[in-house]
Amino acid sequence: MRVAHALEARAGDEFAKPGNLVEVRFVKGQSLSLTAARLLALMILTAGGDAWEPVAHRMRKADIRRGHKGNERISDMLEELHRTLFAVDDLSWRGRKATKRFSLIQSSREEIEDDGAEAGWIEWEFTPDARRLIRESETYAVLNRQAVLGFRSSYALRLYEMGALRLYRRQSVWRADMTAIRAAFGIAPELYKDFAQLRRKVLEKAKAEIDNLAHFTVEWREVRRGRTVIEIEFTFHPKATPAQISTDDGALAGRAAMTTVPSPTLPAPRSVVTGAKKAADSTLRFPAGSLQYGAEPFGEIARTHGGGWARDLIADAYREQMGGRLANLTGSKLVKSWTGFCQAFAARRGRP
C-alpha cells in the first residue's frame, strides 16, 4: 500500500495491484469476463493505498464506459463481480490444509439516472477477506492503466498481471502445472481440453497482446511427460525502454497488430546526451564496479532517472536482472537499456 500511495502521488497511469490479489485463483468453472476484469483493475486503481481500509470507494461511470453510450453494461459488470468466487489456500480450524472461497466485492451502489444524463457514480466496498489479502500482501505488480484497458483478451490481461508481479524478481519465471494454470486463467473445464487448442486460443493470443502492449515480453516452455504437457514455464523479459500505451477502443477495433508508443521521459542533461552520443559510436560496456566516480554516462543517467535511489543500488539490481546478457550489451543499446531500467526502478519503488 505504500507503493500504491507513491504511484498515486505521481498522478500517472501506473498503479499497484497487491500480489495476493494477482495470485488469487478462480473457483473451478468460474472466471471474470474481460470487461469485469478491467472494472476490478479500475477499482483497485481508484482505491489506491486505501484499498485495505473498511471504507467505501467511489468512481465515475464515465471513467468505466470509455465511450460506451449507456450504463447498462456497468450493472452487468458489478453483478458479475459480486457472484464470482475466488479461492486461496488456507488452514481449517483444526490447523489442516483447506481451500478458502470468497468474493472480492462486499456491496456496491450504482446511481440511478432519471434523465439519461452522462453523470453518475458507483460506490463499493471490498469484502473483509479481500481487505485482509491486500493488507498482508508483501509483493505487488505495477500495472499500466492504458495497457489494462487496451487488452482484448481476459487471458492476456491475467498473464500480464502475473508477469508484472514477477518481472523484477531474481527469477522472473512462473511455472505451474496444468490444473493451476487453468485455475489462474479461469479456463472452464469444458474448454480447450486439447493442449494444441489451449496453445492457439490462449497462450499465443496472450503473448501477442502482451508483447505489443506491456512493458515486457513473455516466452513459455512446455514441460512434457511423454507426449503430454504437464507444466508450463513462463519467463518474462523487460523491454529495453519503458513503454506506455496510448490507445482507445476505436483505434484497436479490427486491427490485427497493436503498436507500443514509448512513454515521454524527462529531458536528460547535456552531459547525458553527450555521453549517449559517444556511446553510440563506441563499444561502451557497463562498469563492473561503483558508479560513483569515473563511470559516465551511467552514473549521471542513474542520478537523473533513478528517482533519488543510490546509483550502486540500481546498478546491482540491473546486473542481477540482466545476468549473462549484460556481457553482450554495448554502445547505444546499453545506454537505452540502462536508462529504461533506471526509470522502471524509480517507478516501482517511488521515492526513497
VOGU-3710 file (C-alpha; in Angstrom, 3 decimals, decimal comma):
1> mrvahalear> 0,000/0,000/0,000  2,993/2,314/0,444  3,840/1,678/-3,190  0,228/2,405/-4,165  0,370/5,743/-2,345  3,687/6,605/-4,053  2,233/5,874/-7,502  -0,875/7,907/-6,686  1,354/10,880/-5,890  2,928/10,637/-9,344
11> agdefakpgn> -0,541/11,084/-10,902  0,390/8,884/-13,852  -1,122/5,789/-15,462  0,755/3,315/-13,271  -0,847/1,695/-10,224  -0,020/-1,163/-7,868  -2,047/-4,345/-7,528  -1,236/-6,398/-4,408  0,478/-9,678/-5,213  -2,025/-11,642/-3,143
21> lvevrfvkgq> -4,832/-10,434/-5,401  -2,831/-11,180/-8,544  -2,232/-14,774/-7,461  -5,711/-15,483/-6,171  -7,267/-18,194/-8,315  -10,749/-18,666/-9,679  -13,048/-21,324/-8,270  -13,364/-24,177/-10,742  -15,750/-23,292/-13,541  -15,747/-19,555/-12,789
31> slsltaarll> -13,849/-16,652/-14,306  -14,222/-12,950/-14,992  -15,080/-11,570/-18,402  -12,654/-9,064/-19,864  -14,927/-6,114/-19,022  -15,395/-7,236/-15,415  -11,650/-7,827/-15,032  -10,992/-4,310/-16,315  -13,524/-2,894/-13,862  -11,833/-4,718/-10,975
41> almiltaggd> -8,481/-3,256/-12,042  -10,001/0,247/-12,144  -11,476/-0,308/-8,688  -8,049/-1,209/-7,310  -6,520/1,794/-9,077  -9,174/4,113/-7,632  -8,917/2,712/-4,098  -5,127/3,078/-4,256  -3,316/2,961/-0,938  -6,622/2,921/0,964
51> awepvahrmr> -7,843/-0,355/-0,595  -7,308/-2,250/2,670  -9,373/0,194/4,727  -13,005/-0,719/5,660  -14,395/2,271/3,759  -16,443/2,891/0,622  -14,651/3,808/-2,603  -16,193/5,832/-5,438  -15,662/6,156/-9,166  -17,368/7,990/-12,023
61> kadirrghkg> -19,227/5,850/-14,521  -17,635/7,891/-17,283  -14,221/6,514/-16,233  -15,536/2,986/-16,810  -17,514/3,385/-20,012  -14,713/4,839/-22,134  -17,026/5,836/-24,977  -19,931/3,437/-24,466  -23,223/5,321/-24,719  -25,175/3,611/-21,968
71> nerisdmlee> -24,653/2,439/-18,395  -26,323/-0,943/-18,716  -23,008/-2,794/-19,037  -21,794/-1,346/-15,750  -24,648/-3,077/-13,915  -23,728/-6,359/-15,580  -20,080/-5,973/-14,602  -20,897/-5,179/-10,985  -23,202/-8,175/-10,703  -20,552/-10,413/-12,251
81> lhrtlfavdd> -18,001/-9,244/-9,690  -20,451/-9,932/-6,861  -21,153/-13,523/-7,904  -17,632/-14,610/-8,917  -15,862/-16,703/-6,294  -12,120/-16,824/-5,764  -10,023/-19,331/-3,834  -6,823/-19,323/-1,788  -5,013/-21,945/0,254  -5,753/-21,619/3,956
91> lswrgrkatk> -5,948/-23,612/7,191  -9,044/-25,055/8,800  -9,977/-24,514/12,444  -8,079/-27,758/13,151  -4,923/-26,453/11,504  -5,256/-28,619/8,425  -4,822/-27,547/4,812  -8,027/-26,103/3,392  -9,335/-24,120/0,436  -10,996/-20,834/1,272
101> rfsliqssre> -13,595/-19,449/-1,136  -14,785/-15,855/-1,080  -15,828/-12,900/-3,233  -13,947/-9,628/-3,547  -16,830/-7,133/-3,534  -19,000/-6,906/-0,436  -21,534/-4,322/-1,572  -21,992/-1,773/-4,321  -24,261/1,138/-5,139  -24,978/2,469/-8,592
111> eieddgaeag> -26,661/5,819/-9,043  -29,937/5,719/-10,952  -30,237/8,455/-13,543  -33,735/9,742/-14,244  -32,899/11,998/-17,173  -30,433/9,796/-19,006  -27,577/12,247/-18,435  -23,976/11,114/-18,639  -23,255/11,976/-14,981  -23,239/9,190/-12,426
121> wieweftpda> -21,149/7,354/-9,861  -20,696/3,886/-8,442  -19,690/3,111/-4,871  -18,361/-0,158/-3,484  -16,667/-1,841/-0,553  -14,212/-4,721/-0,640  -15,002/-7,768/1,478  -13,087/-8,344/4,737  -11,329/-11,305/3,080  -10,200/-9,132/0,168
131> rrliresety> -9,007/-6,377/2,514  -7,020/-8,898/4,548  -5,303/-10,195/1,403  -4,460/-6,629/0,386  -3,199/-5,688/3,846  -0,990/-8,778/4,204  0,466/-8,714/0,699  4,254/-8,322/0,704  4,577/-8,173/-3,100  2,924/-6,078/-5,776
141> avlnrqavlg> 2,574/-5,731/-9,528  2,920/-2,321/-11,163  0,296/-2,134/-13,929  -0,359/0,486/-16,576  -3,936/1,761/-16,870  -3,800/2,200/-20,637  -2,376/-1,287/-21,109  -5,112/-2,790/-18,913  -7,799/-1,035/-20,953  -6,109/-1,973/-24,229
151> frssyalrly> -6,170/-5,756/-23,815  -8,726/-7,649/-25,903  -8,435/-10,977/-24,094  -9,093/-11,693/-20,429  -6,385/-14,374/-20,618  -3,862/-11,786/-21,842  -4,815/-9,422/-19,014  -4,402/-12,225/-16,479  -0,974/-13,210/-17,815  0,019/-9,526/-17,905
161> emgalrlyrr> -0,691/-9,259/-14,173  1,279/-12,447/-13,477  4,214/-11,118/-15,475  4,167/-7,671/-13,873  4,262/-9,348/-10,458  7,340/-11,425/-11,294  9,214/-9,231/-13,768  11,893/-7,845/-11,448  12,384/-10,799/-9,156  15,654/-12,731/-9,077
171> qsvwradmta> 13,935/-15,344/-11,248  11,261/-13,730/-13,428  9,547/-17,070/-14,006  6,105/-18,525/-13,349  5,943/-22,305/-13,502  2,765/-24,239/-12,785  1,030/-27,479/-13,673  -1,972/-27,516/-15,966  -4,511/-27,594/-13,135  -3,010/-24,484/-11,525
181> iraafgiape> -2,751/-22,696/-14,872  -6,388/-23,367/-15,754  -7,415/-22,115/-12,288  -5,272/-18,976/-12,619  -6,664/-18,135/-16,056  -10,215/-19,156/-15,149  -10,483/-21,589/-18,055  -13,722/-23,557/-17,849  -13,326/-27,367/-17,619  -15,078/-27,906/-20,954
191> lykdfaqlrr> -12,822/-25,502/-22,855  -9,535/-26,299/-24,603  -9,156/-29,841/-23,344  -6,652/-30,432/-26,136  -3,396/-28,598/-25,412  -2,992/-27,565/-29,043  -6,253/-25,616/-28,691  -5,125/-24,035/-25,429  -1,832/-23,037/-27,032  -3,578/-21,466/-30,023
201> kvlekakaei> -6,582/-19,868/-28,300  -4,976/-18,770/-25,032  -1,180/-18,724/-24,978  -0,374/-17,451/-28,466  -3,045/-14,737/-28,343  -1,995/-13,647/-24,863  1,669/-13,488/-25,903  0,876/-11,386/-28,998  -1,050/-8,818/-26,932  1,488/-8,683/-24,098
211> dnlahftvew> 4,462/-8,316/-26,422  2,757/-5,292/-28,006  1,015/-3,627/-25,067  3,091/-4,396/-21,972  6,444/-3,073/-20,793  7,798/-6,615/-21,049  7,627/-9,658/-23,303  6,757/-13,245/-22,427  8,027/-16,640/-23,542  6,932/-20,070/-22,385
221> revrrgrtvi> 8,376/-23,574/-22,277  6,255/-26,711/-22,259  7,298/-29,438/-19,815  6,199/-32,843/-21,059  5,830/-36,327/-19,685  5,911/-38,443/-22,770  3,670/-36,605/-25,240  1,548/-34,939/-22,547  2,210/-31,368/-21,395  2,184/-31,449/-17,599
231> eieftfhpka> 3,599/-27,988/-16,782  4,293/-24,655/-18,427  7,129/-22,321/-17,518  6,589/-18,661/-18,396  9,566/-16,285/-18,492  9,146/-12,501/-18,563  11,716/-10,106/-20,057  11,676/-6,296/-19,614  11,781/-4,280/-22,806  14,824/-2,121/-23,436
241> tpaqistddg> 12,903/1,069/-22,603  9,716/1,566/-20,603  6,576/1,881/-22,714  3,132/3,252/-22,100  0,171/2,572/-24,315  -1,830/5,314/-25,975  -4,960/3,766/-27,443  -8,728/3,580/-27,253  -11,444/1,109/-28,178  -11,955/2,552/-31,635
251> alagraamtt> -8,274/2,652/-32,509  -7,819/-1,048/-31,865  -11,111/-2,354/-33,250  -10,467/-4,716/-36,118  -6,727/-4,117/-36,082  -4,561/-7,220/-36,066  -1,363/-5,566/-34,870  -1,093/-3,171/-31,930  1,634/-0,557/-31,573  3,642/0,321/-28,482
261> vpsptlpapr> 4,197/4,035/-28,021  7,276/4,962/-25,945  6,450/6,984/-22,868  7,733/10,524/-22,574  10,837/10,778/-20,409  12,423/13,613/-18,543  14,877/15,612/-20,657  18,394/14,433/-19,931  21,080/16,936/-19,000  23,624/17,829/-21,669
271> svvtgakkaa> 26,276/15,555/-20,195  23,939/12,563/-20,501  23,067/13,409/-24,102  26,738/13,823/-24,960  27,610/10,570/-23,241  24,827/8,740/-25,070  26,070/10,075/-28,408  29,609/8,942/-27,661  28,288/5,532/-26,621  26,531/5,135/-29,964
281> dstlrfpags> 29,917/5,248/-31,699  31,813/3,017/-29,296  31,770/-0,357/-27,624  31,000/1,098/-24,209  30,348/-1,590/-21,600  28,619/-1,468/-18,245  31,062/-0,878/-15,351  31,843/-3,772/-13,046  32,441/-1,529/-10,030  30,887/1,539/-8,404
291> lqygaepfge> 29,099/4,209/-10,429  30,116/6,992/-8,061  33,254/8,124/-9,908  34,547/7,718/-13,462  31,602/5,674/-14,693  29,898/8,069/-17,083  27,408/8,284/-18,625  25,930/5,574/-16,379  26,263/7,422/-13,071  24,648/10,575/-14,447
301> iarthgggwa> 21,814/8,582/-16,027  21,144/6,923/-12,661  21,136/10,313/-10,945  18,719/11,792/-13,497  16,290/8,906/-13,956  16,721/6,825/-10,808  14,247/8,712/-8,643  16,806/9,583/-5,978  17,880/5,994/-5,252  21,580/5,197/-4,748
311> rdliadayre> 23,368/4,648/-8,051  25,094/1,475/-6,926  21,839/0,019/-5,576  20,227/0,424/-9,005  23,370/-0,911/-10,698  23,380/-4,066/-8,576  19,712/-4,671/-9,387  20,449/-4,122/-13,089  23,362/-6,576/-13,113  21,232/-9,162/-11,329
321> qmggrlanlt> 18,353/-8,674/-13,765  20,483/-8,835/-16,917  22,755/-11,682/-15,857  24,877/-13,067/-18,680  23,124/-10,891/-21,263  24,942/-7,837/-19,924  28,278/-9,023/-21,339  26,917/-8,768/-24,886  25,225/-5,379/-24,484  27,285/-2,380/-25,630
331> gsklvkswtg> 27,076/1,137/-27,055  23,767/2,909/-27,594  21,698/-0,223/-26,872  23,329/-0,479/-23,460  22,633/3,198/-22,710  18,975/2,810/-23,712  18,608/-0,360/-21,657  20,218/1,247/-18,568  18,106/4,412/-18,886  14,914/2,365/-19,164
341> fcqafaarrg> 15,869/0,245/-16,174  16,543/3,319/-14,025  13,133/4,773/-14,942  11,381/1,471/-14,228  13,257/1,099/-10,914  12,085/4,537/-9,812  8,518/3,878/-10,956  8,316/0,629/-9,000  9,744/1,971/-5,751  8,641/5,582/-5,687
351> rp> 10,888/7,980/-3,775  13,437/6,652/-1,233
//
